[in-house]
Each structure stands twice: as structure tokens, then as C-alpha cells.
Amino acid sequence: MTKTFSQYNAAISTCKDIFIKKMKDYGTAWRILRTSSITDQIFIKAQRIRNIEDKGTQKINEDIRSEYIGIINYSIIGLIQLGLKNDQRMELPADEVSKLYDLYSNEARSLMENKNHDYGEAWRDMRVSSLTDLILMKLLRIKQIEDNKGETIISEGVDANFHDMINYAIFALIKLSEE
């Protein structure tokens, strides 16, 4: 599991570096997004990955690795937005956003550690395409929860699905780096 921790940390570090650089370019313009819009942004990225996996070709010169990074970063944006739902500020200080990024990525890593303990790193034997499908399934679950005005009877909430998507996308990045 030590290998997984170092690979996970390297992937999150890459994602955060891109996130912070984009924040320097654009500020926190993403604060305008509703959760449903964030979900749709992630859906677009996951659907593109699936189309490329199914067709075996692509016409836009951005690899699927960058789409998985986008899924991770938008999922963290989703978690930040959920955590700040009563905060009306549009522009957030960079140091505050950096701390929030760390908070939510650490929550996802902790979840991964607990699940890896129980499941024995079963994800390592999965196909990347299955990880894509799991992300799409989580998105459909979030959309259903959103359609139900955030109410669930027995299921996990939107935040749990964002955490799972972060981990599935990181697993995909790790697997792609090992190919």
C-alpha cells in the first residue's frame, strides 16, 4: 500500500498544481456554478473519456489523462461549493482555497485508505474503462439526488459521490501511468 500512497499523493499534487495555476488565471469564477452545473461539467469529461475508449480515436488533442484531472478538480470544487453553500463570496483568497483543496483531497485519501484496507486494492485489477463507468454511474446518482432536491432515503449524499469520483479518477491516472 505504500506504493499506492506515494502514487496517490503524486497524482493529487499534479491536480492541485493545475488547479492553483488555473485559479491564478481565472480567480474563483467557479463560485458562480451550482452543484448541478459542476455535475454536468464532470459528466462532459467522463463522457468524452468513454467515447474515446469506445471509438479508440480522438480528434481533439487533449489526452484522457487531462480529463481525469478535470474530474478530480471539479469534484473538489463541488465539495468546496457544498461546504460553502451559505457563503456568498464570489472571490475567495488563494490561501483559503488551497487549504480547502487540501481538506477535501485529504478526506478522499482517507476514504481510499479505508476502502483499500477492506477491499485489498481490488481497483488494481480493474480496467480503466470500468473506472470511467463507475464515475459515470456516480454522476447519474448525483443527478438523481439533485432531481430529488438533495433528499435520499438510505443512500449516501452528493459529497460521498464526489469523494468516490476523486478516488476512481486517481486510480485511473495511476493505472494510465503504469501502462
N, C-alpha and C positions, 0 to 999 in steps of 0.2 A: 504493500500500500504506500510505502514511501515514494516509489516511483510515481504513483498516481498523484500524491500531494504535490510533488515538485512540478509535474506536468500541468496540474490544475492551476497552481499558482502562476506558472509562466503564461498560461492562456489568459487568466484574469488580468495579469499585468499588461499584456498586449491590448486587451479590450479596454482597460482603463486608460491606457496611454492614448488610444484613439479617441475615446470619449472626452478626455480632458482637452486634447488638441481641438476637437470639434467645438467644444464649449468655448474655447478661446476665440474661435472664428465666429460662432453664432450666438454666443451667450446661452441663456436658458430659454430660448424660444419654444422649446418643447413643453414649457409650463402651460401653454395655451391648449394642449391636447387633452381631450377627455380620455378616460380609460378605454372606451370603445375605439377611439382613433388609434391609440397605441396598439391595441389588439389587432386592428386592421393592418397597421404597418408591419407588425411581426408576421401576420398571415401572408402578406405580399412576399416577404422574404422567404418564408418557408415554402410557399407555393412555387416560387422561382426555383428553389433548390430541387423540389420534387420534379418539376418539369425538365430540368437539366438532367437529373438522374434517369428519368424515363426516356428522354429523347437521346441522351448520350452526346448531345451537342449544345452549343450555346452561341448566340450572336452578339451579346454584349460582353465586352472584355473585362468583366469582373468575376473572379472565381467564387465558388460557393463558400470558400473559407470566409470571405468578407461578409457574406450573407449571414453566416452563423455568428460572426462577431456582432453584426447588427441586431440579431435576435437577442443576444446576451445583453447588449447595451439598451435596447428598447425595453427588455424585461426589467432591467434595473430602473429605468425611467418609470415604468409602470409601478414598481414598488415605491419609488420616491413619491410619485404622484398620490398613491394611496395613503402614504404616511403623512403627506402634507395637504390632505383634501380640504382642510379648513383654513389653509394658509393662502391668502390671495396674492402674495407677491409673485410678480411675473419674472423678475430678475433676481436670481439668488447669487450670493457671493461664491466664488470659486472654491474657497476653502470649505465652506459648508457643504457644497455639492460633493466635493472629494470625500469628505467624511461620511456622507450619506451613501455614496457609492461603496465605500469600504464596509459600512454597516450591512448593506444588503448582499454584497458579494460574500461577506463572511457568513451571513445566515445561510446562503446557498451552499457554501463549502461545508458548513457544519452538517447540514442535511445530507449532503453527499457522503460525508464520512460515516454518518449513522447508517445510511442505506447500504453503503459498501460493506460495512461490518455485517449486516444481516444478509445481504444478497451475494456476498463474496465476489464483488466486481463482475457480475454477470454481463454488464454492458460491454466488457472487452470482447465477448464472443458474439456480440450483435453486429449486424450490418449497419453502416452509416445510414442507408435508406430507411431502416427501421427507426432510427433515432429521429429522422425527418418526419416520419409518420407519427411518432409519439408527440412531437412538437405540434403537428397539425391537429392531432386529437385534443391536446391540451387547449389549443386555441378555440376549437369548436366547443369545448366545455366552458371556457371563459365567455364565449359569445352567448351560450345558453344562460349562464348565470347573469350576464348583463341584461339579457332579454327578460329575466325573472326579477329585475330590479335589485340584483345583488343577493337575493334570498336563496338559500339552499336548505334542504330538509335534513340531509345526512352527510352531504359531500363537503370536501374541503372548499375553501373560498378561492377567490381570484388570486390572492397573494401566494397561496401554495402552488397554484399552477404556474405562476411566473417563476417561482423558485425551481420547479421541476424543469421548465423550459431552459433556464440558465444552465442547469446541470446537463441536460441532454445535448445542448449546443456545445458545451465544453467537451463532453465526451466525443462528439463528432469532430471537433477541432483536434483533439488528441489522436483519434483514430486516423484522421487525414494526415497528420504529421508523421505517423508511423508507416504510412503506405509507401 
